[in-house]
Amino acid sequence: MEDFRRYQASMREDLPDYFGYDAEYGSPREIAGCLEHIHLCIPPRKFPKYKKQFDRKCRKGDPENDVALVYTRGLLEPNRFCILGILVPDAHKQSNNNQLMLYLGRLARQFKYDN
């Protein structure tokens, strides 16, 4: 939690070695603009320091090492965050589960518009 807080407070400059690619989920269409995710390496694994954040991605086809932290931020208070969960194992496969993503999207939308 502290690493996530520090990462966001630094405008994503203070990048822990186990944080990777950070982006919004764009599908299903109903969740666009609500859910974001960060690829994670579970310690003691870590992303190589020489890799830029954009290139720090968990690979599909390696379920135990395919991990994503799912979060949202407030609409009026964009520095207020809610961590909704960690998708593990096989985060890419889980993110293709429309029922799961719509559920997380509903939670995210409620937080987003309340904050």
Secondary structure, DSSP 8 states (H G I E B T S, - for coil): -HHHHHHHHTTT-S--TTEEEEEE---SGGGTTT-EEEEE--TT----TTS-GGG----TT-GGG-EEEEEEE-SS-TT-EEEEEEE-S-HHHHHT-HHHHHHHHHHHHHHHHH-
